[in-house]
Amino acid sequence: MKLGTIKLKNNLILSPLLNVSTAPYRQFCRTFHPIGLVCVPMIYTKRLISNPNSIIHELLKIEEESPISVQLIGNNEKALKRAINFLESYKFDVLDINAGCPSNRAIKAKEGGYLLKDLKKLESLLKIALKYSSRPVSLKTRIGFENSNNNFEFRRIINDSGLEFLTLHARTVKDRFDNSTLDLDAFKKFKEKISIPVVGNGDIFDAKSAKHFLDHADVNGLMIGRGTMGNPEIFLQVHEYLTRGKEIAFKNNKDKCKSNIEIYEQIIDKFLEDVKLNHSHEEFKFVELKRNSIWLTKNIENSTIIRRELSKTKNLNHLKETIQNCLKSN
Ligand SMILES: Cc1cc2nc3c(=O)[nH]c(=O)nc-3n(C[C@H](O)[C@H](O)[C@H](O)COP(=O)(O)O)c2cc1C
């Protein structure tokens, strides 16, 4: 399938997820089913140019992950231009601009979701991205800042921009995440006036919610974020259901959880071969494995107790011992 000029194996996309969709995570998700496009979490443009060493570990080995998108967040044209220039030596397929992040940090810095309140700035940043990036440019945003009315100018900017595609989260910036329901009607109205391909995003936690989104809003692709955490099979489930109507349940148990953690560990080890990080490999592995082991216990017997034990671990050996003890077969 194609998103603009970008050829993808399928229309499923792994969201950019700060501190989550790391290189091992992206690869882990791809182990269970091909994913059309994966995304590196947002990179702050100012930080990238002022202190690249604090960021470049996010870009290690991305050339092995094609097709992959790299996302920038910022509100300064000069910094954006320099960041794009810096990224030129890396091999990736799409440059994404973040105009949706609702965090207090982003709003205070007048970037991410704040850009929906400053459309002139958004347009100016998009012009820079389109002018200086040698890769196709996409935009990830939401249906509005406080509400989705009066977004004529917003849609004009999107339609006139030369963007390859748009990823739209079916919430306003003010609605942030879980404290509100998805507004698929507003999404649909917004999407109907957009002349470039649109990827739908928000609350896809299983195959049925993916189908519901697709049926309701007729999008060109689906992006999944939180639904991947603890369910690495979600892309397989969604793909099978959308293409063949086949329902595959994610049946987790101790053995499966253990095997998934082992796969994750092997992926981390492979990733760490001949890479240099700012901190130790052991620390990297501990943080990655702990976070994901906790998620991977989803729905297994005694998962609450096991999660509590895993979260108490302080180092890699302790974590591995706890995994062994908690996931022993009965
Ligand atoms: C932990 C976390 C980190 C996120 N990091 C980013 C990010 O770096 N860039 C971005 O555009 N969106 C980010 N998001 C938003 C997601 O990409 C996605 O738009 C949102 O979670 C809605 O999709 P979902 O319901 O499938 O999770 C993040 C969300 C979460 C929960």
The ligand as an SDF file (V2000), in Angstrom:
LIG
                    3D

 31 33  0  0  0  0  0  0  0  0999 V2000
    4.0050    7.0510   26.8390 C   0  0  0  0  0  0  0  0  0  0  0  0
    3.5790    7.8260   25.6230 C   0  0  0  0  0  0  0  0  0  0  0  0
    4.5220    8.5090   24.8940 C   0  0  0  0  0  0  0  0  0  0  0  0
    4.1580    9.2260   23.7490 C   0  0  0  0  0  0  0  0  0  0  0  0
    5.1170    9.8430   22.9970 N   0  0  0  0  0  0  0  0  0  0  0  0
    4.7650   10.4720   21.8500 C   0  0  0  0  0  0  0  0  0  0  0  0
    5.7480   11.0500   20.9940 C   0  0  0  0  0  0  0  0  0  0  0  0
    6.9620   10.9760   21.2490 O   0  0  0  0  0  0  0  0  0  0  0  0
    5.3200   11.6690   19.8650 N   0  0  0  0  0  0  0  0  0  0  0  0
    3.9830   11.7330   19.5330 C   0  0  0  0  0  0  0  0  0  0  0  0
    3.6370   12.3010   18.4940 O   0  0  0  0  0  0  0  0  0  0  0  0
    3.0490   11.1880   20.3160 N   0  0  0  0  0  0  0  0  0  0  0  0
    3.4040   10.5570   21.4380 C   0  0  0  0  0  0  0  0  0  0  0  0
    2.4470    9.9540   22.1870 N   0  0  0  0  0  0  0  0  0  0  0  0
    1.0560    9.8920   21.6850 C   0  0  0  0  0  0  0  0  0  0  0  0
    0.8590    8.5990   20.8760 C   0  0  0  0  0  0  0  0  0  0  0  0
    1.7180    8.5490   19.7630 O   0  0  0  0  0  0  0  0  0  0  0  0
   -0.5910    8.4520   20.3890 C   0  0  0  0  0  0  0  0  0  0  0  0
   -0.9040    9.5340   19.5700 O   0  0  0  0  0  0  0  0  0  0  0  0
   -1.5700    8.4070   21.5500 C   0  0  0  0  0  0  0  0  0  0  0  0
   -1.1130    7.5530   22.5790 O   0  0  0  0  0  0  0  0  0  0  0  0
   -2.9510    7.9370   21.0720 C   0  0  0  0  0  0  0  0  0  0  0  0
   -2.8620    6.6710   20.4700 O   0  0  0  0  0  0  0  0  0  0  0  0
   -3.2030    5.3110   21.2880 P   0  0  0  0  0  0  0  0  0  0  0  0
   -4.5790    5.4920   21.8710 O   0  0  0  0  0  0  0  0  0  0  0  0
   -3.1400    4.2300   20.2460 O   0  0  0  0  0  0  0  0  0  0  0  0
   -2.1800    5.1720   22.3650 O   0  0  0  0  0  0  0  0  0  0  0  0
    2.7880    9.2790   23.3540 C   0  0  0  0  0  0  0  0  0  0  0  0
    1.8310    8.6010   24.1230 C   0  0  0  0  0  0  0  0  0  0  0  0
    2.1980    7.8820   25.2400 C   0  0  0  0  0  0  0  0  0  0  0  0
    1.1500    7.1410   26.0210 C   0  0  0  0  0  0  0  0  0  0  0  0
  1  2  1  0
  2  3  1  0
  2 30  2  0
  3  4  2  0
  4  5  1  0
  4 28  1  0
  5  6  2  0
  6  7  1  0
  6 13  1  0
  7  8  2  0
  7  9  1  0
  9 10  1  0
 10 11  2  0
 10 12  1  0
 12 13  2  0
 13 14  1  0
 14 15  1  0
 14 28  1  0
 15 16  1  0
 16 17  1  0
 16 18  1  0
 18 19  1  0
 18 20  1  0
 20 21  1  0
 20 22  1  0
 22 23  1  0
 23 24  1  0
 24 25  2  0
 24 26  1  0
 24 27  1  0
 28 29  2  0
 29 30  1  0
 30 31  1  0
M  END
$$$$
